[in-house]
Amino acid sequence: MFHDYYLRGPDRDTTRAALLAAGLTVEYTDSDGVAQRMAAEGVNLSSIGTIYEGGTWDADGNVITPPAPVPGWHVNMRLERPLTAGELAVLGTIIVTPEPGTPYRVWA
């Protein structure tokens, strides 16, 4: 059984920092000496980023009214276990509740 969470932080860096602080991502140094981040073991992340809604186009596909960005940086997270109390405490403000009725992206 999987546990899916929809996250929306104020921006990319704040969202990434919260995932790191919760221990859901880890930092490592690649072979070039560059610091990188990846999902921790048992954590699957799908970083969506900015979501756009609306917009209108003409018959040729030209933008009439551009889509508007939905505030925040969006990430889907899937675990094989529920979040721990400590993880919830760190992520609490960026977990989307209630879950979206029609998520922008879903797990296959």
KAFEN-V534434 format. One record per backbone hydrogen bond with DSSP energy under -1.0 kcal/mol. NH is the residue of the N-H (numbers start at 0). CO is the residue of the C=O. E is the energy in kcal/mol with one decimal. If there is no record, write none. Layout:
nh: [NH:NH]
co: [CO:CO]
e: [E:E]
This chain:
nh: [2:4:6:7:8:14:15:16:17:18:19:20:21:22:23:24:25:27:29:32:35:37:39:42:43:45:47:48:52:55:57:60:63:64:67:69:72:73:74:75:76:77:78:87:88:89:90:91:93:94:95]
co: [78:76:74:93:72:10:11:12:13:14:15:16:17:19:18:18:37:35:33:29:27:25:23:39:77:75:73:73:67:64:61:57:55:55:52:50:8:48:6:45:4:43:2:83:84:85:86:87:90:90:5]
e: [-3.2:-3.0:-3.1:-3.0:-2.2:-2.1:-2.7:-2.3:-2.0:-2.1:-2.1:-2.7:-2.0:-1.3:-2.3:-1.1:-2.8:-2.3:-2.8:-2.3:-3.4:-2.2:-2.6:-2.1:-2.3:-2.7:-2.0:-2.5:-2.7:-2.4:-2.4:-2.1:-3.2:-1.5:-2.8:-3.6:-2.7:-2.4:-2.1:-2.7:-2.9:-2.6:-2.4:-2.7:-2.2:-1.6:-2.7:-2.3:-2.9:-1.0:-3.7]
